[in-house]
């Protein structure tokens, strides 16, 4: 089961980097393309003060991180 949702776009280099790191680390996640899901774009804007900044990661507890490192994600999941 996915530990969190990552909001991204297909052209985002930071998203591709984080996705690759997460996959190599064996960390499962759900990915949502904000260009294809308007409600997801609105959620990302709410989290990021009106900006569609990706990657935005939202954890099961409702907390979010914008453009986190793999270390930050792993630390949050371990907590």
PyMOL Python script that loads the backbone (N, CA, C, O; Angstrom):
from pymol import cmd

cmd.read_pdbstr("""\
ATOM      1  N   UNK A   1       0.848  -1.193   0.000  1.00  0.00           N
ATOM      2  CA  UNK A   1       0.000   0.000   0.000  1.00  0.00           C
ATOM      3  C   UNK A   1       0.883   1.242   0.000  1.00  0.00           C
ATOM      4  O   UNK A   1       1.923   1.272   0.657  1.00  0.00           O
ATOM      5  N   UNK A   2       0.465   2.261  -0.736  1.00  0.00           N
ATOM      6  CA  UNK A   2       1.237   3.487  -0.866  1.00  0.00           C
ATOM      7  C   UNK A   2       1.248   4.263   0.452  1.00  0.00           C
ATOM      8  O   UNK A   2       0.227   4.400   1.125  1.00  0.00           O
ATOM      9  N   UNK A   3       2.427   4.761   0.795  1.00  0.00           N
ATOM     10  CA  UNK A   3       2.600   5.496   2.040  1.00  0.00           C
ATOM     11  C   UNK A   3       2.188   6.967   1.914  1.00  0.00           C
ATOM     12  O   UNK A   3       1.925   7.641   2.910  1.00  0.00           O
ATOM     13  N   UNK A   4       2.137   7.445   0.673  1.00  0.00           N
ATOM     14  CA  UNK A   4       1.810   8.854   0.446  1.00  0.00           C
ATOM     15  C   UNK A   4       1.457   9.057  -1.017  1.00  0.00           C
ATOM     16  O   UNK A   4       1.594   8.155  -1.843  1.00  0.00           O
ATOM     17  N   UNK A   5       0.999  10.271  -1.316  1.00  0.00           N
ATOM     18  CA  UNK A   5       0.688  10.653  -2.688  1.00  0.00           C
ATOM     19  C   UNK A   5       1.657  11.730  -3.125  1.00  0.00           C
ATOM     20  O   UNK A   5       1.891  12.698  -2.402  1.00  0.00           O
ATOM     21  N   UNK A   6       2.223  11.558  -4.317  1.00  0.00           N
ATOM     22  CA  UNK A   6       3.111  12.562  -4.892  1.00  0.00           C
ATOM     23  C   UNK A   6       2.387  13.205  -6.064  1.00  0.00           C
ATOM     24  O   UNK A   6       1.987  12.528  -7.011  1.00  0.00           O
ATOM     25  N   UNK A   7       2.225  14.517  -5.988  1.00  0.00           N
ATOM     26  CA  UNK A   7       1.613  15.288  -7.056  1.00  0.00           C
ATOM     27  C   UNK A   7       2.739  15.801  -7.943  1.00  0.00           C
ATOM     28  O   UNK A   7       3.723  16.361  -7.458  1.00  0.00           O
ATOM     29  N   UNK A   8       2.582  15.600  -9.261  1.00  0.00           N
ATOM     30  CA  UNK A   8       3.679  15.906 -10.178  1.00  0.00           C
ATOM     31  C   UNK A   8       3.131  16.324 -11.535  1.00  0.00           C
ATOM     32  O   UNK A   8       1.920  16.406 -11.742  1.00  0.00           O
ATOM     33  N   UNK A   9       4.061  16.588 -12.457  1.00  0.00           N
ATOM     34  CA  UNK A   9       3.758  16.791 -13.870  1.00  0.00           C
ATOM     35  C   UNK A   9       4.758  15.949 -14.665  1.00  0.00           C
ATOM     36  O   UNK A   9       5.831  15.624 -14.157  1.00  0.00           O
ATOM     37  N   UNK A  10       4.418  15.595 -15.906  1.00  0.00           N
ATOM     38  CA  UNK A  10       5.315  14.760 -16.699  1.00  0.00           C
ATOM     39  C   UNK A  10       6.643  15.447 -17.053  1.00  0.00           C
ATOM     40  O   UNK A  10       7.645  14.770 -17.283  1.00  0.00           O
ATOM     41  N   UNK A  11       6.654  16.770 -17.098  1.00  0.00           N
ATOM     42  CA  UNK A  11       7.840  17.506 -17.537  1.00  0.00           C
ATOM     43  C   UNK A  11       8.738  17.976 -16.385  1.00  0.00           C
ATOM     44  O   UNK A  11       9.763  18.613 -16.627  1.00  0.00           O
ATOM     45  N   UNK A  12       8.371  17.675 -15.159  1.00  0.00           N
ATOM     46  CA  UNK A  12       9.095  18.178 -13.981  1.00  0.00           C
ATOM     47  C   UNK A  12      10.338  17.322 -13.687  1.00  0.00           C
ATOM     48  O   UNK A  12      10.218  16.155 -13.312  1.00  0.00           O
ATOM     49  N   UNK A  13      11.507  17.898 -13.857  1.00  0.00           N
ATOM     50  CA  UNK A  13      12.748  17.185 -13.588  1.00  0.00           C
ATOM     51  C   UNK A  13      12.894  16.770 -12.131  1.00  0.00           C
ATOM     52  O   UNK A  13      13.377  15.675 -11.843  1.00  0.00           O
ATOM     53  N   UNK A  14      12.480  17.635 -11.211  1.00  0.00           N
ATOM     54  CA  UNK A  14      12.559  17.312  -9.783  1.00  0.00           C
ATOM     55  C   UNK A  14      11.652  16.117  -9.457  1.00  0.00           C
ATOM     56  O   UNK A  14      11.984  15.278  -8.620  1.00  0.00           O
ATOM     57  N   UNK A  15      10.505  16.062 -10.137  1.00  0.00           N
ATOM     58  CA  UNK A  15       9.579  14.937  -9.931  1.00  0.00           C
ATOM     59  C   UNK A  15      10.211  13.636 -10.409  1.00  0.00           C
ATOM     60  O   UNK A  15      10.147  12.619  -9.718  1.00  0.00           O
ATOM     61  N   UNK A  16      10.817  13.668 -11.585  1.00  0.00           N
ATOM     62  CA  UNK A  16      11.462  12.465 -12.132  1.00  0.00           C
ATOM     63  C   UNK A  16      12.580  11.992 -11.211  1.00  0.00           C
ATOM     64  O   UNK A  16      12.727  10.792 -10.974  1.00  0.00           O
ATOM     65  N   UNK A  17      13.362  12.923 -10.694  1.00  0.00           N
ATOM     66  CA  UNK A  17      14.459  12.549  -9.796  1.00  0.00           C
ATOM     67  C   UNK A  17      13.931  11.887  -8.532  1.00  0.00           C
ATOM     68  O   UNK A  17      14.419  10.829  -8.135  1.00  0.00           O
ATOM     69  N   UNK A  18      12.928  12.507  -7.892  1.00  0.00           N
ATOM     70  CA  UNK A  18      12.382  11.950  -6.657  1.00  0.00           C
ATOM     71  C   UNK A  18      11.722  10.594  -6.915  1.00  0.00           C
ATOM     72  O   UNK A  18      11.890   9.666  -6.125  1.00  0.00           O
ATOM     73  N   UNK A  19      10.970  10.473  -8.016  1.00  0.00           N
ATOM     74  CA  UNK A  19      10.337   9.190  -8.348  1.00  0.00           C
ATOM     75  C   UNK A  19      11.382   8.089  -8.478  1.00  0.00           C
ATOM     76  O   UNK A  19      11.201   6.993  -7.948  1.00  0.00           O
ATOM     77  N   UNK A  20      12.465   8.375  -9.176  1.00  0.00           N
ATOM     78  CA  UNK A  20      13.515   7.381  -9.354  1.00  0.00           C
ATOM     79  C   UNK A  20      14.143   6.976  -8.030  1.00  0.00           C
ATOM     80  O   UNK A  20      14.388   5.794  -7.790  1.00  0.00           O
ATOM     81  N   UNK A  21      14.402   7.950  -7.176  1.00  0.00           N
ATOM     82  CA  UNK A  21      14.997   7.663  -5.864  1.00  0.00           C
ATOM     83  C   UNK A  21      14.051   6.826  -5.012  1.00  0.00           C
ATOM     84  O   UNK A  21      14.483   5.882  -4.350  1.00  0.00           O
ATOM     85  N   UNK A  22      12.775   7.162  -5.025  1.00  0.00           N
ATOM     86  CA  UNK A  22      11.788   6.415  -4.239  1.00  0.00           C
ATOM     87  C   UNK A  22      11.672   4.975  -4.738  1.00  0.00           C
ATOM     88  O   UNK A  22      11.608   4.041  -3.939  1.00  0.00           O
ATOM     89  N   UNK A  23      11.644   4.801  -6.046  1.00  0.00           N
ATOM     90  CA  UNK A  23      11.538   3.455  -6.612  1.00  0.00           C
ATOM     91  C   UNK A  23      12.770   2.623  -6.259  1.00  0.00           C
ATOM     92  O   UNK A  23      12.647   1.453  -5.895  1.00  0.00           O
ATOM     93  N   UNK A  24      13.954   3.222  -6.365  1.00  0.00           N
ATOM     94  CA  UNK A  24      15.186   2.494  -6.015  1.00  0.00           C
ATOM     95  C   UNK A  24      15.211   2.122  -4.538  1.00  0.00           C
ATOM     96  O   UNK A  24      15.769   1.090  -4.165  1.00  0.00           O
ATOM     97  N   UNK A  25      14.608   2.958  -3.695  1.00  0.00           N
ATOM     98  CA  UNK A  25      14.562   2.699  -2.250  1.00  0.00           C
ATOM     99  C   UNK A  25      13.431   1.736  -1.883  1.00  0.00           C
ATOM    100  O   UNK A  25      13.320   1.322  -0.730  1.00  0.00           O
ATOM    101  N   UNK A  26      12.594   1.381  -2.855  1.00  0.00           N
ATOM    102  CA  UNK A  26      11.484   0.470  -2.582  1.00  0.00           C
ATOM    103  C   UNK A  26      10.343   1.105  -1.816  1.00  0.00           C
ATOM    104  O   UNK A  26       9.573   0.407  -1.156  1.00  0.00           O
ATOM    105  N   UNK A  27      10.225   2.426  -1.897  1.00  0.00           N
ATOM    106  CA  UNK A  27       9.157   3.141  -1.198  1.00  0.00           C
ATOM    107  C   UNK A  27       7.972   3.302  -2.147  1.00  0.00           C
ATOM    108  O   UNK A  27       8.086   3.920  -3.205  1.00  0.00           O
ATOM    109  N   UNK A  28       6.845   2.739  -1.753  1.00  0.00           N
ATOM    110  CA  UNK A  28       5.646   2.803  -2.589  1.00  0.00           C
ATOM    111  C   UNK A  28       4.928   4.137  -2.404  1.00  0.00           C
ATOM    112  O   UNK A  28       4.862   4.690  -1.306  1.00  0.00           O
ATOM    113  N   UNK A  29       4.399   4.626  -3.508  1.00  0.00           N
ATOM    114  CA  UNK A  29       3.655   5.886  -3.475  1.00  0.00           C
ATOM    115  C   UNK A  29       2.657   5.898  -4.612  1.00  0.00           C
ATOM    116  O   UNK A  29       2.765   5.136  -5.572  1.00  0.00           O
ATOM    117  N   UNK A  30       1.688   6.777  -4.481  1.00  0.00           N
ATOM    118  CA  UNK A  30       0.714   7.004  -5.538  1.00  0.00           C
ATOM    119  C   UNK A  30       1.092   8.310  -6.216  1.00  0.00           C
ATOM    120  O   UNK A  30       1.375   9.301  -5.544  1.00  0.00           O
ATOM    121  N   UNK A  31       1.098   8.316  -7.541  1.00  0.00           N
ATOM    122  CA  UNK A  31       1.435   9.534  -8.270  1.00  0.00           C
ATOM    123  C   UNK A  31       0.188  10.093  -8.938  1.00  0.00           C
ATOM    124  O   UNK A  31      -0.602   9.351  -9.522  1.00  0.00           O
ATOM    125  N   UNK A  32       0.018  11.419  -8.847  1.00  0.00           N
ATOM    126  CA  UNK A  32      -1.105  12.095  -9.488  1.00  0.00           C
ATOM    127  C   UNK A  32      -0.545  13.236 -10.339  1.00  0.00           C
ATOM    128  O   UNK A  32       0.175  14.101  -9.840  1.00  0.00           O
ATOM    129  N   UNK A  33      -0.886  13.227 -11.629  1.00  0.00           N
ATOM    130  CA  UNK A  33      -0.476  14.278 -12.563  1.00  0.00           C
ATOM    131  C   UNK A  33      -1.455  15.434 -12.426  1.00  0.00           C
ATOM    132  O   UNK A  33      -2.631  15.298 -12.763  1.00  0.00           O
ATOM    133  N   UNK A  34      -0.973  16.573 -11.930  1.00  0.00           N
ATOM    134  CA  UNK A  34      -1.876  17.704 -11.688  1.00  0.00           C
ATOM    135  C   UNK A  34      -2.378  18.338 -12.984  1.00  0.00           C
ATOM    136  O   UNK A  34      -3.346  19.098 -12.961  1.00  0.00           O
ATOM    137  N   UNK A  35      -1.740  18.038 -14.103  1.00  0.00           N
ATOM    138  CA  UNK A  35      -2.233  18.557 -15.375  1.00  0.00           C
ATOM    139  C   UNK A  35      -3.433  17.753 -15.873  1.00  0.00           C
ATOM    140  O   UNK A  35      -4.203  18.240 -16.700  1.00  0.00           O
ATOM    141  N   UNK A  36      -3.594  16.536 -15.378  1.00  0.00           N
ATOM    142  CA  UNK A  36      -4.700  15.675 -15.792  1.00  0.00           C
ATOM    143  C   UNK A  36      -5.851  15.658 -14.783  1.00  0.00           C
ATOM    144  O   UNK A  36      -6.964  15.256 -15.118  1.00  0.00           O
ATOM    145  N   UNK A  37      -5.584  16.092 -13.551  1.00  0.00           N
ATOM    146  CA  UNK A  37      -6.588  16.031 -12.476  1.00  0.00           C
ATOM    147  C   UNK A  37      -6.748  17.440 -11.879  1.00  0.00           C
ATOM    148  O   UNK A  37      -5.984  17.828 -10.995  1.00  0.00           O
ATOM    149  N   UNK A  38      -7.744  18.204 -12.363  1.00  0.00           N
ATOM    150  CA  UNK A  38      -7.918  19.586 -11.901  1.00  0.00           C
ATOM    151  C   UNK A  38      -8.037  19.727 -10.382  1.00  0.00           C
ATOM    152  O   UNK A  38      -7.504  20.679  -9.812  1.00  0.00           O
ATOM    153  N   UNK A  39      -8.725  18.800  -9.723  1.00  0.00           N
ATOM    154  CA  UNK A  39      -8.854  18.894  -8.265  1.00  0.00           C
ATOM    155  C   UNK A  39      -7.497  18.739  -7.582  1.00  0.00           C
ATOM    156  O   UNK A  39      -7.252  19.338  -6.535  1.00  0.00           O
ATOM    157  N   UNK A  40      -6.632  17.946  -8.169  1.00  0.00           N
ATOM    158  CA  UNK A  40      -5.286  17.781  -7.617  1.00  0.00           C
ATOM    159  C   UNK A  40      -4.494  19.079  -7.760  1.00  0.00           C
ATOM    160  O   UNK A  40      -3.759  19.466  -6.852  1.00  0.00           O
ATOM    161  N   UNK A  41      -4.643  19.741  -8.889  1.00  0.00           N
ATOM    162  CA  UNK A  41      -3.959  21.023  -9.095  1.00  0.00           C
ATOM    163  C   UNK A  41      -4.418  22.040  -8.049  1.00  0.00           C
ATOM    164  O   UNK A  41      -3.607  22.804  -7.524  1.00  0.00           O
ATOM    165  N   UNK A  42      -5.713  22.049  -7.749  1.00  0.00           N
ATOM    166  CA  UNK A  42      -6.246  22.969  -6.739  1.00  0.00           C
ATOM    167  C   UNK A  42      -5.683  22.647  -5.352  1.00  0.00           C
ATOM    168  O   UNK A  42      -5.366  23.552  -4.580  1.00  0.00           O
ATOM    169  N   UNK A  43      -5.563  21.356  -5.044  1.00  0.00           N
ATOM    170  CA  UNK A  43      -5.000  20.954  -3.755  1.00  0.00           C
ATOM    171  C   UNK A  43      -3.551  21.423  -3.636  1.00  0.00           C
ATOM    172  O   UNK A  43      -3.152  21.961  -2.603  1.00  0.00           O
ATOM    173  N   UNK A  44      -2.771  21.219  -4.689  1.00  0.00           N
ATOM    174  CA  UNK A  44      -1.370  21.646  -4.680  1.00  0.00           C
ATOM    175  C   UNK A  44      -1.284  23.168  -4.506  1.00  0.00           C
ATOM    176  O   UNK A  44      -0.417  23.658  -3.782  1.00  0.00           O
ATOM    177  N   UNK A  45      -2.160  23.900  -5.151  1.00  0.00           N
ATOM    178  CA  UNK A  45      -2.191  25.364  -4.983  1.00  0.00           C
ATOM    179  C   UNK A  45      -2.503  25.745  -3.541  1.00  0.00           C
ATOM    180  O   UNK A  45      -1.894  26.671  -3.006  1.00  0.00           O
ATOM    181  N   UNK A  46      -3.432  25.054  -2.908  1.00  0.00           N
ATOM    182  CA  UNK A  46      -3.777  25.354  -1.514  1.00  0.00           C
ATOM    183  C   UNK A  46      -2.571  25.117  -0.604  1.00  0.00           C
ATOM    184  O   UNK A  46      -2.314  25.904   0.307  1.00  0.00           O
ATOM    185  N   UNK A  47      -1.849  24.053  -0.847  1.00  0.00           N
ATOM    186  CA  UNK A  47      -0.693  23.715  -0.009  1.00  0.00           C
ATOM    187  C   UNK A  47       0.446  24.711  -0.214  1.00  0.00           C
ATOM    188  O   UNK A  47       1.178  25.025   0.725  1.00  0.00           O
ATOM    189  N   UNK A  48       0.594  25.209  -1.448  1.00  0.00           N
ATOM    190  CA  UNK A  48       1.750  26.028  -1.823  1.00  0.00           C
ATOM    191  C   UNK A  48       1.406  27.487  -2.098  1.00  0.00           C
ATOM    192  O   UNK A  48       1.945  28.096  -3.023  1.00  0.00           O
ATOM    193  N   UNK A  49       0.517  28.038  -1.299  1.00  0.00           N
ATOM    194  CA  UNK A  49       0.198  29.468  -1.369  1.00  0.00           C
ATOM    195  C   UNK A  49      -0.171  29.944  -2.768  1.00  0.00           C
ATOM    196  O   UNK A  49       0.277  31.000  -3.216  1.00  0.00           O
ATOM    197  N   UNK A  50      -0.997  29.149  -3.456  1.00  0.00           N
ATOM    198  CA  UNK A  50      -1.483  29.543  -4.775  1.00  0.00           C
ATOM    199  C   UNK A  50      -0.621  29.081  -5.933  1.00  0.00           C
ATOM    200  O   UNK A  50      -0.972  29.317  -7.089  1.00  0.00           O
ATOM    201  N   UNK A  51       0.499  28.426  -5.653  1.00  0.00           N
ATOM    202  CA  UNK A  51       1.405  27.972  -6.708  1.00  0.00           C
ATOM    203  C   UNK A  51       1.242  26.479  -6.969  1.00  0.00           C
ATOM    204  O   UNK A  51       0.980  25.703  -6.050  1.00  0.00           O
ATOM    205  N   UNK A  52       1.398  26.088  -8.223  1.00  0.00           N
ATOM    206  CA  UNK A  52       1.347  24.672  -8.590  1.00  0.00           C
ATOM    207  C   UNK A  52       2.769  24.097  -8.555  1.00  0.00           C
ATOM    208  O   UNK A  52       3.290  23.642  -9.573  1.00  0.00           O
ATOM    209  N   UNK A  53       3.374  24.125  -7.393  1.00  0.00           N
ATOM    210  CA  UNK A  53       4.740  23.660  -7.219  1.00  0.00           C
ATOM    211  C   UNK A  53       4.757  22.148  -7.039  1.00  0.00           C
ATOM    212  O   UNK A  53       4.081  21.607  -6.164  1.00  0.00           O
ATOM    213  N   UNK A  54       5.541  21.472  -7.882  1.00  0.00           N
ATOM    214  CA  UNK A  54       5.673  20.022  -7.796  1.00  0.00           C
ATOM    215  C   UNK A  54       7.156  19.660  -7.773  1.00  0.00           C
ATOM    216  O   UNK A  54       7.973  20.410  -8.307  1.00  0.00           O
ATOM    217  N   UNK A  55       7.518  18.546  -7.176  1.00  0.00           N
ATOM    218  CA  UNK A  55       6.634  17.592  -6.540  1.00  0.00           C
ATOM    219  C   UNK A  55       6.136  18.093  -5.183  1.00  0.00           C
ATOM    220  O   UNK A  55       6.884  18.675  -4.398  1.00  0.00           O
ATOM    221  N   UNK A  56       4.865  17.850  -4.939  1.00  0.00           N
ATOM    222  CA  UNK A  56       4.277  18.061  -3.629  1.00  0.00           C
ATOM    223  C   UNK A  56       3.863  16.691  -3.118  1.00  0.00           C
ATOM    224  O   UNK A  56       3.138  15.959  -3.793  1.00  0.00           O
ATOM    225  N   UNK A  57       4.323  16.351  -1.934  1.00  0.00           N
ATOM    226  CA  UNK A  57       4.072  15.046  -1.337  1.00  0.00           C
ATOM    227  C   UNK A  57       3.108  15.237  -0.166  1.00  0.00           C
ATOM    228  O   UNK A  57       3.346  16.067   0.711  1.00  0.00           O
ATOM    229  N   UNK A  58       2.011  14.461  -0.157  1.00  0.00           N
ATOM    230  CA  UNK A  58       1.031  14.530   0.927  1.00  0.00           C
ATOM    231  C   UNK A  58       0.967  13.155   1.592  1.00  0.00           C
ATOM    232  O   UNK A  58       0.692  12.142   0.949  1.00  0.00           O
ATOM    233  N   UNK A  59       1.226  13.156   2.882  1.00  0.00           N
ATOM    234  CA  UNK A  59       1.256  11.917   3.662  1.00  0.00           C
ATOM    235  C   UNK A  59      -0.128  11.581   4.209  1.00  0.00           C
ATOM    236  O   UNK A  59      -1.030  12.419   4.203  1.00  0.00           O
ATOM    237  N   UNK A  60      -0.285  10.354   4.680  1.00  0.00           N
ATOM    238  CA  UNK A  60      -1.574   9.868   5.188  1.00  0.00           C
ATOM    239  C   UNK A  60      -2.096  10.715   6.347  1.00  0.00           C
ATOM    240  O   UNK A  60      -3.308  10.823   6.537  1.00  0.00           O
ATOM    241  N   UNK A  61      -1.188  11.318   7.125  1.00  0.00           N
ATOM    242  CA  UNK A  61      -1.627  12.135   8.261  1.00  0.00           C
ATOM    243  C   UNK A  61      -2.032  13.551   7.853  1.00  0.00           C
ATOM    244  O   UNK A  61      -2.383  14.370   8.702  1.00  0.00           O
ATOM    245  N   UNK A  62      -1.981  13.839   6.535  1.00  0.00           N
ATOM    246  CA  UNK A  62      -2.395  15.144   6.041  1.00  0.00           C
ATOM    247  C   UNK A  62      -1.277  16.156   5.917  1.00  0.00           C
ATOM    248  O   UNK A  62      -1.484  17.229   5.350  1.00  0.00           O
ATOM    249  N   UNK A  63      -0.088  15.845   6.434  1.00  0.00           N
ATOM    250  CA  UNK A  63       1.028  16.774   6.307  1.00  0.00           C
ATOM    251  C   UNK A  63       1.573  16.710   4.881  1.00  0.00           C
ATOM    252  O   UNK A  63       1.387  15.720   4.173  1.00  0.00           O
ATOM    253  N   UNK A  64       2.246  17.780   4.481  1.00  0.00           N
ATOM    254  CA  UNK A  64       2.752  17.864   3.115  1.00  0.00           C
ATOM    255  C   UNK A  64       4.174  18.411   3.093  1.00  0.00           C
ATOM    256  O   UNK A  64       4.597  19.132   3.997  1.00  0.00           O
ATOM    257  N   UNK A  65       4.900  18.047   2.036  1.00  0.00           N
ATOM    258  CA  UNK A  65       6.237  18.574   1.781  1.00  0.00           C
ATOM    259  C   UNK A  65       6.293  18.978   0.316  1.00  0.00           C
ATOM    260  O   UNK A  65       5.743  18.294  -0.547  1.00  0.00           O
ATOM    261  N   UNK A  66       6.955  20.084   0.045  1.00  0.00           N
ATOM    262  CA  UNK A  66       7.128  20.546  -1.323  1.00  0.00           C
ATOM    263  C   UNK A  66       8.581  20.347  -1.723  1.00  0.00           C
ATOM    264  O   UNK A  66       9.496  20.814  -1.045  1.00  0.00           O
ATOM    265  N   UNK A  67       8.779  19.645  -2.836  1.00  0.00           N
ATOM    266  CA  UNK A  67      10.099  19.332  -3.378  1.00  0.00           C
ATOM    267  C   UNK A  67      11.031  18.753  -2.311  1.00  0.00           C
ATOM    268  O   UNK A  67      12.140  19.251  -2.119  1.00  0.00           O
ATOM    269  N   UNK A  68      10.581  17.699  -1.616  1.00  0.00           N
ATOM    270  CA  UNK A  68      11.414  17.124  -0.560  1.00  0.00           C
ATOM    271  C   UNK A  68      12.545  16.270  -1.129  1.00  0.00           C
ATOM    272  O   UNK A  68      12.484  15.815  -2.272  1.00  0.00           O
ATOM    273  N   UNK A  69      13.550  16.065  -0.332  1.00  0.00           N
ATOM    274  CA  UNK A  69      14.619  15.124  -0.681  1.00  0.00           C
ATOM    275  C   UNK A  69      14.152  13.721  -0.286  1.00  0.00           C
ATOM    276  O   UNK A  69      13.202  13.567   0.482  1.00  0.00           O
ATOM    277  N   UNK A  70      14.824  12.710  -0.815  1.00  0.00           N
ATOM    278  CA  UNK A  70      14.503  11.335  -0.435  1.00  0.00           C
ATOM    279  C   UNK A  70      14.739  11.160   1.065  1.00  0.00           C
ATOM    280  O   UNK A  70      14.005  10.423   1.724  1.00  0.00           O
ATOM    281  N   UNK A  71      15.743  11.823   1.602  1.00  0.00           N
ATOM    282  CA  UNK A  71      16.035  11.722   3.035  1.00  0.00           C
ATOM    283  C   UNK A  71      14.889  12.287   3.867  1.00  0.00           C
ATOM    284  O   UNK A  71      14.523  11.708   4.889  1.00  0.00           O
ATOM    285  N   UNK A  72      14.323  13.408   3.441  1.00  0.00           N
ATOM    286  CA  UNK A  72      13.202  14.009   4.170  1.00  0.00           C
ATOM    287  C   UNK A  72      11.984  13.092   4.149  1.00  0.00           C
ATOM    288  O   UNK A  72      11.298  12.946   5.162  1.00  0.00           O
ATOM    289  N   UNK A  73      11.711  12.473   3.000  1.00  0.00           N
ATOM    290  CA  UNK A  73      10.575  11.555   2.896  1.00  0.00           C
ATOM    291  C   UNK A  73      10.798  10.344   3.771  1.00  0.00           C
ATOM    292  O   UNK A  73       9.901   9.932   4.506  1.00  0.00           O
ATOM    293  N   UNK A  74      11.997   9.763   3.698  1.00  0.00           N
ATOM    294  CA  UNK A  74      12.307   8.572   4.496  1.00  0.00           C
ATOM    295  C   UNK A  74      12.212   8.871   5.986  1.00  0.00           C
ATOM    296  O   UNK A  74      11.713   8.053   6.758  1.00  0.00           O
ATOM    297  N   UNK A  75      12.694  10.053   6.390  1.00  0.00           N
ATOM    298  CA  UNK A  75      12.634  10.437   7.807  1.00  0.00           C
ATOM    299  C   UNK A  75      11.182  10.575   8.269  1.00  0.00           C
ATOM    300  O   UNK A  75      10.839  10.144   9.369  1.00  0.00           O
ATOM    301  N   UNK A  76      10.336  11.170   7.441  1.00  0.00           N
ATOM    302  CA  UNK A  76       8.929  11.328   7.782  1.00  0.00           C
ATOM    303  C   UNK A  76       8.250   9.967   7.906  1.00  0.00           C
ATOM    304  O   UNK A  76       7.471   9.739   8.832  1.00  0.00           O
ATOM    305  N   UNK A  77       8.544   9.072   6.981  1.00  0.00           N
ATOM    306  CA  UNK A  77       7.927   7.743   7.013  1.00  0.00           C
ATOM    307  C   UNK A  77       8.384   6.925   8.207  1.00  0.00           C
ATOM    308  O   UNK A  77       7.632   6.095   8.718  1.00  0.00           O
ATOM    309  N   UNK A  78       9.614   7.155   8.655  1.00  0.00           N
ATOM    310  CA  UNK A  78      10.156   6.411   9.799  1.00  0.00           C
ATOM    311  C   UNK A  78       9.592   6.913  11.127  1.00  0.00           C
ATOM    312  O   UNK A  78       9.608   6.197  12.128  1.00  0.00           O
ATOM    313  N   UNK A  79       9.091   8.157  11.124  1.00  0.00           N
ATOM    314  CA  UNK A  79       8.608   8.773  12.373  1.00  0.00           C
ATOM    315  C   UNK A  79       7.311   8.139  12.842  1.00  0.00           C
ATOM    316  O   UNK A  79       6.767   8.536  13.872  1.00  0.00           O
TER     317      UNK A  79
END
""", "prot")
cmd.dss("prot")
cmd.show_as("cartoon", "prot")
cmd.util.cbc("prot")
cmd.orient("prot")
